[in-house]
Amino acid sequence: MRRTAAAVAVLVALAVPARAQLDDRPRYVGQLLAAVQTMNQAARRSLVKELRIGARQKCRAAFSTPDVKCVLTVAQTICAARPSGQQARCRFVGDVAVTNFLAEKEWVDKNTRVNLMNNSDDFQAGMRKELRARYAGLVAGLTMMRGFTNDASMPSAIDRFCATRSKRRVLTWSRCVAAVVWYIATSPKPGAAAKAPANTPKQAPSNGRQP
C-alpha cells in the first residue's frame, strides 16, 4: 500500500496507544471512530481551533502548507496538556484532525477558498461546510460497497474501502480514513452516517491528485 510520508508520520506520531497495532488497521479505525464520537462538539472544535492557532503561530500555516513535523509537535503539546484521562482520546481525535487539516487544500480547490474568503462572513464555517460535503461524497461510496452494514463491522468496511482507493491511487489510506471517520463520527445521530446526501460532490479531492 502506498502512503505519503506525511500520512505515516501522522498515524505513528499521534496514535500512541495504537503504535503496536498499526498492522491491525480495523482496530485502529475503530479507536478513531470511538474517540471522535465520544468527544463532544465543543471539545472537538476547541481542539481543532487550538491546532489551527498553533500551526499558524509556530508552523507558518497561514502562508503555506505547514511542516508536518511542526504540526505534529503542536498536536502532541496540546494533548499532553490535557488531564491524564483525556490525553489518549485527544491523541486519536488529533490524529484525525491533523490529517484532515493537512489535506484541506486538496479537498477544496483554490477558487472555492478564494470565493469563501471574499463572500463569507465566517471563512472557517464555510470551509467546514465545503469539506463536509466532500466527505459526504466519500462516505456515499463507502455505503455503496458490497456487503456494507452500519454496525460493529464498520471499521473493517472503512479499512477495506480506503485500502482499495489507496491501491487505485485515488486517495491515500490515512486521508481517506480521516475524512470518513470525521464525517461518520460527527453525524448528528446514529445511522445518519450511512445516509450521505444523494447530490454529493466528487468523492476524491477536487484537483484529482492523490494527496
WOLIN-V641263 format. One record per backbone hydrogen bond with DSSP energy under -1.0 kcal/mol. CO is the residue of the C=O (numbers start at 1). NH is the residue of the N-H. If there is no record, write none. Layout:
# WOLIN-V641263
co: [CO CO]
nh: [NH NH]
This chain:
# WOLIN-V641263
co: [4 5 6 7 8 9 10 11 14 15 16 18 19 21 23 24 25 26 27 28 29 30 31 32 33 34 40 41 42 43 44 45 46 47 48 49 50 51 52 53 54 55 55 60 60 67 68 69 70 71 72 73 74 75 76 77 79 83 86 87 88 89 90 91 92 93 94 95 96 97 98 103 103 104 109 110 111 112 113 114 115 116 122 123 124 125 126 127 128 129 130 131 132 133 134 135 136 137 138 139 140 142 145 149 151 153 154 155 156 157 158 159 160 161 162 163 164 165 166 172 173 174 175 176 177 178 179 180 181 182 184 189 192 198 205]
nh: [8 9 10 11 12 13 14 15 16 18 19 21 22 24 25 28 29 30 31 32 33 34 35 36 37 38 44 45 46 47 48 49 50 51 52 53 54 55 56 57 58 59 61 63 64 71 72 73 74 75 76 77 78 79 80 81 82 86 90 91 92 93 94 95 96 97 98 99 100 101 102 106 107 108 113 114 115 116 117 118 119 120 126 127 128 129 130 131 132 133 134 135 136 137 138 139 140 141 142 143 144 145 148 151 154 157 158 159 160 161 162 163 164 165 166 167 168 170 169 176 177 178 179 180 181 182 183 184 185 186 187 192 195 200 208]
